[in-house]
Amino acid sequence: MREYRNAPSKYKTPNPLVEEFKESEEYRYAYAEEHLNTTIALQIKALREQRGMKQADLAAQIGTKQPGIARLENINYSRWNTETLKRVARALGVRLKITFETFGTLLEEDATFSREALQRPKFEDDPAFKDAPANVQEAEPDLREIFAILENGEQNTTIVDFKPYLERAQPQRGTNLYETLIDSTSQSRRPLAS
C-alpha cells in the first residue's frame, strides 16, 4: 500500500497519480484499464471465497468449467463478456453494475482498494432485504424536499402538513425542527410563500 494512503490527513503527501494522469493520457487510460481488470478479477474471487465456493462450484453454476473461472479470476485477463459477468453475478447472489466514471473517482477507488471493499453480501444477507416488512410504507419526504415545497408554496402547503416528519427529524442539538420552524416563521397555519 502506498505511504500516502495510511498517513494522517495533515501529513499526507500528494497522490502521485494526479500528476501522472495530467501528464499522460495513455498512462491514464492504461491505469484505468488495469484497475478495472484487477477489480473484476479480484472481486469475483473475493465473492466466491466469501461464499465458501470453489472455482469448480462457481463454474458449474454458470455453465462452464473450472479453468474458465480461473481465467476470470486472473488480473491479466481483459476480454470481459457482459453476459458471462451477468451469469457470475447471479450465481453469487449480487447484481452487475457497469458505469462510466470520471478519473477522479479512480483516485479514491485506488486509495481504498482492499479485499473487504470488494466483498458484498448475497441477496439473502443483504441488510436492505433482511427482515423487511411485507407492507412497504410510503417513503417520508427528505428534508430538502419539504423545504423546497414550503419555499415554493405549493398548493397552500403549510408547515403543519409536515409536522409528523419534522418531529421525527431531530437535528444534532436535540431541538424539535417543527417547533423551530414554527417559532422562526410564526406562520404555522398559512403557507410560507404567498
The 8 nearest C-alpha neighbors of each residue, nearest first, counted from 0:
[[1, 2, 4, 5, 110, 3, 112, 113],
 [0, 2, 3, 4, 5, 110, 14, 6],
 [1, 3, 4, 5, 6, 0, 12, 11],
 [4, 2, 11, 6, 12, 1, 5, 14],
 [5, 3, 2, 1, 6, 110, 0, 11],
 [6, 4, 3, 2, 7, 1, 0, 11],
 [5, 7, 3, 11, 4, 10, 8, 2],
 [8, 6, 10, 9, 11, 5, 3, 4],
 [7, 9, 11, 10, 6, 5, 3, 12],
 [8, 10, 7, 11, 6, 12, 3, 13],
 [11, 9, 8, 7, 6, 12, 3, 13],
 [12, 10, 3, 8, 6, 9, 7, 13],
 [11, 13, 3, 14, 10, 2, 6, 15],
 [14, 12, 15, 11, 3, 17, 16, 18],
 [13, 15, 16, 17, 12, 3, 18, 106],
 [16, 14, 17, 18, 13, 19, 12, 20],
 [15, 17, 19, 14, 18, 20, 106, 21],
 [18, 16, 20, 15, 19, 14, 21, 106],
 [17, 19, 21, 20, 16, 15, 22, 14],
 [18, 20, 16, 22, 21, 17, 23, 15],
 [19, 21, 27, 17, 18, 22, 23, 16],
 [22, 20, 18, 19, 23, 17, 24, 27],
 [23, 21, 19, 20, 18, 24, 26, 27],
 [24, 22, 26, 25, 20, 21, 27, 19],
 [23, 25, 27, 26, 28, 20, 22, 21],
 [26, 24, 23, 28, 27, 29, 30, 20],
 [25, 27, 29, 23, 24, 28, 30, 20],
 [28, 26, 20, 24, 30, 25, 29, 31],
 [27, 29, 31, 30, 25, 26, 32, 24],
 [30, 28, 26, 32, 31, 27, 25, 33],
 [29, 31, 33, 27, 28, 32, 26, 34],
 [30, 32, 28, 34, 29, 33, 35, 27],
 [33, 31, 35, 29, 34, 30, 28, 36],
 [32, 34, 30, 36, 35, 31, 37, 29],
 [33, 35, 31, 37, 32, 36, 38, 30],
 [36, 34, 32, 38, 33, 37, 31, 39],
 [37, 35, 33, 39, 38, 34, 74, 77],
 [36, 38, 74, 34, 40, 35, 39, 41],
 [37, 39, 35, 41, 36, 40, 42, 34],
 [38, 40, 42, 36, 37, 41, 35, 43],
 [41, 39, 72, 37, 74, 43, 42, 38],
 [40, 42, 44, 38, 43, 39, 45, 37],
 [41, 43, 45, 39, 117, 44, 40, 38],
 [42, 44, 46, 40, 41, 45, 47, 39],
 [43, 45, 41, 47, 42, 46, 72, 48],
 [46, 44, 42, 48, 47, 43, 49, 41],
 [47, 45, 49, 43, 48, 44, 118, 42],
 [46, 48, 44, 50, 52, 49, 45, 43],
 [47, 49, 51, 50, 45, 46, 52, 44],
 [48, 50, 46, 47, 51, 45, 118, 52],
 [51, 49, 48, 47, 52, 46, 91, 121],
 [50, 52, 48, 49, 47, 53, 46, 56],
 [53, 51, 47, 50, 48, 56, 54, 57],
 [52, 54, 56, 55, 57, 51, 47, 48],
 [53, 55, 57, 56, 65, 68, 58, 52],
 [54, 56, 65, 58, 53, 57, 59, 64],
 [57, 55, 53, 59, 58, 54, 52, 60],
 [56, 58, 60, 54, 59, 55, 61, 53],
 [57, 59, 63, 55, 64, 61, 65, 56],
 [58, 60, 62, 56, 57, 61, 63, 55],
 [61, 59, 57, 58, 62, 90, 56, 63],
 [60, 62, 58, 59, 86, 63, 87, 57],
 [63, 61, 59, 60, 58, 64, 57, 86],
 [64, 62, 58, 61, 59, 67, 65, 68],
 [63, 65, 58, 67, 66, 55, 59, 62],
 [64, 66, 55, 68, 67, 58, 54, 69],
 [67, 65, 69, 68, 64, 70, 54, 63],
 [68, 66, 70, 65, 69, 64, 63, 71],
 [69, 67, 71, 70, 65, 66, 54, 58],
 [70, 68, 66, 72, 67, 71, 73, 65],
 [69, 71, 67, 73, 68, 72, 66, 76],
 [72, 70, 68, 69, 73, 40, 67, 76],
 [71, 73, 40, 69, 70, 44, 41, 68],
 [74, 72, 70, 75, 71, 76, 40, 69],
 [75, 73, 37, 40, 76, 36, 72, 41],
 [76, 74, 73, 77, 36, 37, 33, 40],
 [77, 75, 74, 73, 78, 70, 71, 36],
 [76, 78, 79, 36, 75, 74, 32, 33],
 [79, 77, 76, 80, 71, 36, 75, 81],
 [80, 78, 77, 81, 84, 83, 76, 71],
 [79, 81, 83, 82, 84, 78, 85, 77],
 [80, 82, 84, 83, 85, 79, 86, 95],
 [81, 83, 85, 84, 80, 86, 87, 79],
 [84, 82, 86, 80, 85, 81, 87, 79],
 [83, 85, 87, 81, 86, 82, 88, 80],
 [86, 84, 88, 82, 83, 87, 95, 81],
 [87, 85, 83, 89, 84, 88, 61, 90],
 [86, 88, 84, 90, 85, 89, 91, 83],
 [89, 87, 85, 93, 91, 86, 90, 94],
 [88, 90, 92, 86, 91, 87, 93, 85],
 [89, 91, 87, 88, 92, 60, 86, 61],
 [90, 92, 88, 89, 93, 87, 121, 47],
 [93, 91, 121, 89, 122, 90, 88, 94],
 [94, 92, 88, 121, 91, 89, 122, 95],
 [95, 93, 88, 96, 89, 92, 85, 91],
 [94, 96, 88, 85, 97, 93, 84, 89],
 [95, 97, 94, 98, 85, 88, 93, 84],
 [98, 96, 95, 99, 81, 100, 94, 84],
 [99, 97, 100, 96, 101, 95, 35, 104],
 [98, 100, 97, 101, 102, 96, 104, 105],
 [101, 99, 98, 102, 104, 105, 103, 97],
 [102, 100, 103, 104, 99, 105, 106, 98],
 [101, 103, 105, 104, 100, 106, 31, 27],
 [102, 104, 105, 101, 106, 107, 100, 17],
 [103, 105, 107, 106, 102, 101, 108, 100],
 [106, 104, 108, 102, 103, 107, 109, 101],
 [105, 107, 109, 104, 103, 108, 110, 102],
 [108, 106, 110, 104, 109, 105, 111, 103],
 [109, 107, 105, 111, 110, 106, 112, 104],
 [108, 110, 106, 112, 107, 111, 105, 34],
 [109, 111, 107, 108, 112, 4, 106, 1],
 [112, 110, 108, 109, 107, 113, 116, 4],
 [113, 111, 109, 110, 108, 116, 114, 117],
 [114, 112, 116, 115, 111, 117, 110, 109],
 [113, 115, 117, 116, 45, 118, 112, 42],
 [116, 114, 118, 117, 113, 45, 112, 119],
 [115, 117, 113, 114, 118, 112, 111, 119],
 [118, 116, 114, 42, 115, 113, 119, 45],
 [117, 119, 115, 116, 46, 45, 114, 42],
 [120, 118, 121, 117, 46, 93, 116, 125],
 [121, 119, 125, 124, 122, 118, 93, 123],
 [122, 120, 92, 124, 123, 93, 125, 119],
 [121, 123, 125, 92, 124, 93, 120, 128],
 [122, 124, 121, 125, 129, 128, 120, 92],
 [125, 123, 122, 121, 120, 126, 129, 128],
 [124, 126, 122, 127, 120, 128, 123, 129],
 [127, 125, 129, 128, 124, 130, 120, 123],
 [128, 126, 125, 129, 131, 130, 124, 122],
 [129, 127, 131, 126, 125, 130, 123, 122],
 [130, 128, 126, 131, 127, 125, 124, 123],
 [129, 131, 128, 132, 126, 127, 133, 125],
 [132, 130, 128, 129, 133, 127, 135, 134],
 [133, 131, 134, 130, 135, 128, 136, 129],
 [132, 134, 135, 131, 130, 136, 128, 129],
 [135, 133, 132, 136, 131, 137, 130, 138],
 [134, 136, 133, 132, 137, 131, 138, 128],
 [137, 135, 134, 138, 139, 132, 133, 131],
 [136, 138, 139, 135, 140, 134, 164, 141],
 [139, 137, 136, 140, 135, 141, 164, 134],
 [138, 140, 137, 141, 164, 136, 142, 163],
 [141, 139, 144, 138, 142, 145, 164, 143],
 [140, 142, 144, 143, 145, 139, 138, 146],
 [143, 141, 145, 144, 146, 140, 165, 168],
 [142, 144, 146, 141, 145, 147, 140, 148],
 [145, 143, 147, 141, 142, 146, 140, 148],
 [146, 144, 142, 148, 143, 147, 149, 141],
 [145, 147, 149, 143, 148, 144, 150, 142],
 [148, 146, 150, 144, 145, 149, 143, 151],
 [149, 147, 145, 151, 146, 150, 153, 152],
 [148, 150, 152, 146, 151, 147, 191, 145],
 [151, 149, 147, 152, 148, 192, 146, 191],
 [152, 150, 148, 149, 153, 192, 147, 191],
 [153, 151, 192, 149, 150, 190, 155, 156],
 [152, 154, 151, 156, 155, 148, 149, 150],
 [153, 155, 156, 152, 190, 151, 157, 148],
 [156, 154, 190, 153, 152, 157, 189, 193],
 [155, 157, 154, 190, 153, 152, 149, 160],
 [158, 156, 190, 159, 160, 189, 188, 155],
 [157, 159, 160, 161, 187, 162, 156, 149],
 [158, 160, 162, 157, 161, 187, 188, 156],
 [161, 159, 158, 157, 162, 156, 163, 164],
 [160, 162, 159, 164, 158, 163, 165, 145],
 [161, 163, 159, 165, 164, 160, 177, 166],
 [164, 162, 166, 165, 161, 167, 160, 159],
 [165, 163, 167, 161, 166, 162, 168, 139],
 [164, 166, 168, 162, 177, 167, 176, 163],
 [165, 167, 163, 164, 168, 177, 175, 162],
 [168, 166, 164, 165, 169, 163, 175, 176],
 [169, 167, 165, 166, 164, 170, 176, 175],
 [168, 170, 173, 175, 167, 176, 174, 171],
 [171, 169, 172, 173, 174, 168, 176, 175],
 [172, 170, 173, 169, 174, 168, 175, 176],
 [171, 173, 170, 174, 169, 175, 176, 168],
 [172, 174, 171, 170, 169, 175, 176, 168],
 [175, 173, 172, 176, 170, 169, 179, 171],
 [174, 176, 178, 177, 169, 166, 179, 173],
 [177, 175, 179, 178, 165, 180, 174, 166],
 [176, 178, 165, 180, 179, 175, 166, 162],
 [177, 179, 181, 175, 180, 176, 182, 174],
 [180, 178, 176, 182, 177, 181, 183, 175],
 [181, 179, 183, 177, 182, 178, 184, 176],
 [182, 180, 178, 185, 184, 179, 183, 187],
 [183, 181, 179, 180, 185, 184, 178, 186],
 [182, 184, 180, 181, 185, 179, 186, 178],
 [183, 185, 186, 181, 182, 180, 187, 191],
 [186, 184, 181, 182, 187, 183, 180, 188],
 [187, 185, 184, 189, 188, 181, 191, 190],
 [186, 188, 181, 158, 189, 185, 159, 157],
 [189, 187, 186, 157, 159, 190, 158, 185],
 [188, 190, 186, 157, 187, 191, 155, 156],
 [191, 189, 157, 155, 192, 156, 152, 193],
 [192, 190, 149, 152, 150, 189, 193, 157],
 [193, 191, 152, 190, 150, 151, 149, 153],
 [192, 152, 190, 191, 155, 151, 189, 150]]
